[in-house]
């Protein structure tokens, strides 16, 4: 089993930056570096959408077009943590952000949320105008 806990959300002004963290707790036999990780978000009244994903060793990433060039995903396997650095935030980035772990990484493709096995509870990001 893998438990994921997000942190780092909060209120930020438009144009500002925020870095989210997602730390994993793994049961015996479950290795954090066996999983691709991803960030999704869900804004009020909208469906959950993909944000970014990173392969198990951190050497490949893929981003949604709406965040490309503004967000960066990276991971620390020793610390069992994945990060989402968010820059140039806009009110449209306001959402609950979730991290997820799964075994599948598709190069240059947006992953399906259903392919992820474990999810965190989410952290709220609010961007004021």
C-alpha positions as CSV (number, residue, x, y, z in Angstrom):
1,X,0.0,0.0,0.0
2,X,1.1,3.6,-0.7
3,X,-0.3,6.5,1.2
4,X,0.2,10.0,-0.3
5,X,0.0,13.3,1.6
6,X,0.0,16.6,-0.2
7,X,1.1,19.9,1.3
8,X,2.1,23.4,0.4
9,X,-1.2,24.7,-0.9
10,X,-2.5,28.1,0.1
11,X,-3.5,31.5,-1.1
12,X,-1.2,33.4,-3.5
13,X,-1.6,36.5,-5.7
14,X,-1.7,36.2,-9.4
15,X,1.8,36.1,-10.8
16,X,3.1,34.5,-7.7
17,X,4.6,31.1,-7.1
18,X,3.9,28.1,-5.0
19,X,5.5,24.7,-4.5
20,X,3.5,21.7,-3.6
21,X,4.9,18.5,-2.1
22,X,3.5,15.0,-2.0
23,X,5.2,12.6,0.4
24,X,4.6,8.9,0.2
25,X,4.4,6.3,3.0
26,X,4.9,2.9,1.7
27,X,4.2,-0.5,3.2
28,X,6.8,-3.2,3.2
29,X,7.4,-4.4,-0.4
30,X,6.1,-1.2,-2.0
31,X,8.9,1.0,-3.3
32,X,8.3,4.6,-4.1
33,X,10.7,4.5,-7.1
34,X,8.6,1.8,-8.7
35,X,5.9,4.4,-9.4
36,X,5.3,7.1,-11.9
37,X,3.8,10.1,-10.2
38,X,1.4,12.7,-11.4
39,X,-0.4,15.8,-10.4
40,X,-4.1,16.4,-11.2
41,X,-6.3,19.3,-10.2
42,X,-10.0,19.9,-9.8
43,X,-11.6,23.4,-9.8
44,X,-15.0,24.0,-8.4
45,X,-17.7,22.8,-10.8
46,X,-15.2,21.3,-13.1
47,X,-13.9,17.8,-13.8
48,X,-10.6,16.7,-12.6
49,X,-7.8,17.5,-15.1
50,X,-4.3,16.3,-15.6
51,X,-1.5,18.7,-14.7
52,X,1.9,16.9,-14.9
53,X,3.5,13.6,-14.7
54,X,7.0,12.2,-14.0
55,X,8.6,8.9,-14.7
56,X,9.9,6.7,-11.8
57,X,13.5,8.0,-12.1
58,X,12.7,11.6,-12.8
59,X,14.3,11.7,-16.2
60,X,11.1,12.2,-18.2
61,X,8.1,14.5,-17.6
62,X,5.0,15.6,-19.4
63,X,2.8,18.6,-18.8
64,X,-0.7,19.7,-19.7
65,X,-0.6,22.5,-22.3
66,X,-2.2,24.9,-19.8
67,X,0.8,24.7,-17.5
68,X,3.6,24.0,-19.9
69,X,6.4,26.5,-19.2
70,X,5.0,27.6,-15.9
71,X,5.0,24.5,-13.8
72,X,7.8,22.0,-13.1
73,X,7.5,18.5,-11.6
74,X,10.4,16.8,-9.9
75,X,11.0,14.1,-7.4
76,X,13.3,12.9,-4.7
77,X,13.1,9.1,-4.4
78,X,15.2,8.9,-1.3
79,X,12.8,11.3,0.4
80,X,9.8,9.6,-1.3
81,X,8.5,13.0,-2.3
82,X,7.3,14.5,-5.6
83,X,7.0,18.2,-6.0
84,X,5.1,20.6,-8.2
85,X,6.7,24.0,-8.6
86,X,4.1,26.5,-9.9
87,X,5.1,29.9,-11.3
88,X,3.2,32.7,-12.9
89,X,0.0,31.6,-11.3
90,X,-3.3,32.9,-12.5
91,X,-6.8,32.7,-11.0
92,X,-7.5,29.9,-13.5
93,X,-5.0,27.7,-11.6
94,X,-7.3,27.8,-8.5
95,X,-8.2,24.2,-7.7
96,X,-7.6,21.3,-5.3
97,X,-4.4,19.7,-6.4
98,X,-4.0,15.9,-6.0
99,X,-0.9,13.7,-6.4
100,X,-1.2,10.2,-7.7
101,X,1.0,7.1,-8.1
102,X,0.8,4.5,-10.7
103,X,2.9,2.0,-12.7
104,X,2.4,3.4,-16.2
105,X,4.2,6.4,-17.7
106,X,3.4,7.2,-21.3
107,X,6.0,9.4,-23.0
108,X,4.6,12.6,-24.4
109,X,1.0,11.6,-23.7
110,X,-1.5,12.7,-21.1
111,X,-2.2,9.9,-18.8
112,X,-5.6,8.6,-17.9
113,X,-6.5,9.2,-14.2
114,X,-7.9,5.7,-14.0
115,X,-4.4,4.3,-14.5
116,X,-3.2,5.6,-11.2
117,X,-3.5,3.3,-8.2
118,X,-3.1,5.6,-5.2
119,X,-4.2,9.2,-4.6
120,X,-3.7,11.8,-1.9
121,X,-6.4,13.8,-0.3
122,X,-5.5,17.0,-2.1
123,X,-4.3,20.5,-1.2
124,X,-6.2,23.7,-2.0
125,X,-4.5,26.3,-4.1
126,X,-6.2,29.6,-4.5
127,X,-4.9,32.4,-6.7
128,X,-6.4,35.8,-6.2
129,X,-6.5,38.4,-8.9
